[in-house]
Amino acid sequence: MKDGIRALTWQLIVEAPFLQRIHDSVHYDPGIDVEEAARAVFAALAARLPAAELEDAKAATPRPLHGLWPS
């Protein structure tokens, strides 16, 4: 229960504002899925970064955003 509350709190504090900033920057275009846009950016980074730097980048990303990185 405690972990679930902690995860929800982090999602509200970190993930939601992160995705909201993306949404705001594309001028509220309803045709743009902001989560998909974030995943595309992380995928592009993953494709270009050397393995060690990629792991550092993932580690520096807040935990609620880890799910946006490609597997």
C-alpha positions in Angstrom: 0.0 0.0 0.0 2.7 2.4 1.0 4.6 1.8 -2.3 1.5 2.3 -4.3 0.9 5.7 -2.6 4.5 6.6 -3.1 4.3 5.7 -6.8 1.1 7.6 -7.3 2.6 10.7 -5.6 5.7 10.6 -7.8 3.5 10.2 -10.8 1.5 13.3 -9.9 4.6 15.3 -9.0 7.0 14.2 -11.8 5.3 12.4 -14.7 2.2 14.5 -15.0 4.0 17.9 -15.0 6.7 16.5 -17.5 4.0 15.4 -19.9 2.1 18.7 -19.3 5.2 20.7 -20.3 5.3 18.7 -23.6 1.6 19.3 -24.1 2.1 23.1 -23.5 5.0 23.3 -25.9 3.0 21.8 -28.8 0.3 24.4 -28.3 -2.3 22.1 -27.1 -2.6 20.3 -30.4 -5.1 17.5 -29.8 -3.6 15.5 -32.6 -0.3 15.1 -30.7 -0.1 12.3 -28.1 2.3 13.8 -25.6 3.3 10.5 -24.1 4.0 9.1 -27.5 6.1 12.3 -28.2 8.1 11.8 -25.0 8.7 8.1 -25.9 9.9 9.1 -29.3 12.4 11.5 -27.8 13.7 8.9 -25.4 13.9 6.3 -28.2 15.9 8.8 -30.3 18.3 9.3 -27.4 18.6 5.6 -26.8 19.4 5.0 -30.5 22.2 7.6 -30.4 23.8 7.3 -27.0 26.6 4.8 -26.3 25.5 2.1 -23.8 27.2 3.6 -20.8 25.8 7.1 -21.4 22.4 5.6 -22.0 22.4 3.9 -18.6 23.6 7.2 -17.0 20.7 9.1 -18.8 18.2 6.5 -17.6 19.5 6.6 -14.1 19.2 10.5 -14.1 15.6 10.3 -15.2 13.1 10.4 -12.4 11.7 6.9 -11.7 8.1 7.7 -12.8 9.5 8.5 -16.3 11.5 5.2 -16.6 8.6 3.6 -18.4 8.9 6.1 -21.2 12.4 4.7 -22.2 12.4 1.9 -24.8 12.9 -1.6 -23.4 
